[in-house]
Amino acid sequence: MAKHNELGKKGEEIAAQYLSEKGYEILERNWRNRHKEIDIIAKDGNELVIVEVKTRQNDEHGEPDLAVTRPKQTRLIYAANAYIFQNKLDINTRFDIISIVFKDGKPVIDHIQDAFLPHW
């Protein structure tokens, strides 16, 4: 496995643990539907939370959450719609980003709730 893939997996593991410790119920990890993927799907109370995790070894190239561009947001929105339709859910949904940067070998987590709204 490529180094960046290993780092991404490690970041997703850290993010899932972080959310669990915050009381979120993890429903899915790396959920896929055709070419669509969602890193983490969780419940926070009565809200469905679609989480994109971005992990970097350092912040030389800016904060990881900046990599969640408008096209990436659109793909996440379509994926969330597929998940909701497939599971016949009627639930408020929000989109979060968890940004992880390693500093001195330790992960620094930035959880951005309601990072973006669906745009049509």
C-alpha positions in Angstrom: 0.0 0.0 0.0 1.3 3.5 -0.9 2.4 5.7 2.0 -0.3 8.3 1.4 -2.9 5.5 1.5 -1.5 4.2 4.8 -1.6 7.8 6.2 -5.2 8.2 5.0 -6.2 4.9 6.7 -4.5 6.0 9.9 -6.3 9.3 9.8 -9.7 7.6 9.3 -9.0 5.4 12.3 -8.1 8.4 14.4 -11.2 10.3 13.2 -13.6 7.3 13.9 -12.1 6.9 17.4 -12.4 10.7 18.0 -16.1 10.7 17.0 -16.9 7.6 19.1 -15.3 9.3 22.1 -17.5 12.4 21.4 -20.6 10.2 21.6 -21.2 9.7 17.9 -22.5 6.4 16.7 -20.4 5.2 13.7 -22.8 3.6 11.2 -20.4 3.0 8.3 -16.7 3.4 7.4 -15.5 3.7 3.8 -19.0 3.2 2.5 -19.1 2.8 -1.3 -21.8 2.9 -4.0 -20.3 2.5 -7.5 -17.7 5.3 -7.8 -19.1 7.2 -4.7 -17.4 6.9 -1.3 -17.9 8.4 2.1 -15.1 8.1 4.7 -17.4 7.9 7.8 -21.2 8.0 8.2 -22.3 8.6 11.8 -25.2 9.7 13.9 -25.0 12.6 16.3 -28.2 12.5 18.2 -31.0 12.7 15.6 -28.7 13.9 12.8 -26.9 11.9 10.2 -23.3 13.1 9.8 -21.3 12.6 6.6 -17.7 13.0 7.4 -14.8 13.6 5.0 -11.4 12.9 6.6 -8.3 14.6 5.3 -4.9 13.7 6.8 -1.4 15.2 6.2 2.0 14.5 7.6 2.5 18.3 8.1 0.9 21.5 7.0 3.5 22.6 4.5 0.9 22.7 1.8 -1.9 24.2 3.8 -4.6 22.8 6.0 -6.0 19.5 4.8 -9.6 20.7 4.8 -8.8 23.0 1.9 -8.6 19.9 -0.2 -12.4 19.5 0.1 -13.1 21.5 -3.0 -16.5 22.3 -4.5 -16.3 19.2 -6.9 -15.4 17.0 -3.9 -18.3 18.5 -2.0 -20.6 17.7 -4.9 -19.4 14.1 -5.0 -20.1 13.8 -1.2 -23.6 15.2 -1.6 -24.4 12.7 -4.3 -23.0 9.9 -2.2 -25.0 11.0 0.8 -28.1 11.0 -1.3 -27.4 7.5 -2.5 -26.9 6.3 1.1 -30.1 8.0 2.4 -32.1 6.6 -0.6 -30.7 3.1 -0.2 -31.4 3.0 3.5 -34.8 4.8 3.2 -33.9 7.4 5.7 -35.8 10.6 6.6 -33.2 12.4 8.8 -31.5 15.8 9.0 -28.1 15.5 7.5 -24.9 17.6 7.9 -21.5 17.5 6.3 -18.4 17.6 8.5 -14.7 17.6 7.7 -12.1 16.2 10.1 -8.7 17.5 9.3 -5.7 15.8 10.9 -2.1 17.1 10.8 0.7 15.3 12.4 2.9 17.6 14.5 5.9 16.1 16.3 4.5 12.7 15.5 1.2 13.4 17.2 -2.2 14.0 15.4 -3.8 17.4 15.8 -7.5 17.1 15.0 -9.7 19.9 13.7 -13.4 18.9 13.5 -15.3 21.3 11.3 -19.0 20.8 11.8 -21.4 21.9 9.1 -18.4 22.5 6.9 -20.6 23.0 3.8 -24.2 22.9 2.8 -25.6 21.0 -0.2 -25.5 23.3 -3.2 -27.7 22.7 -6.2 
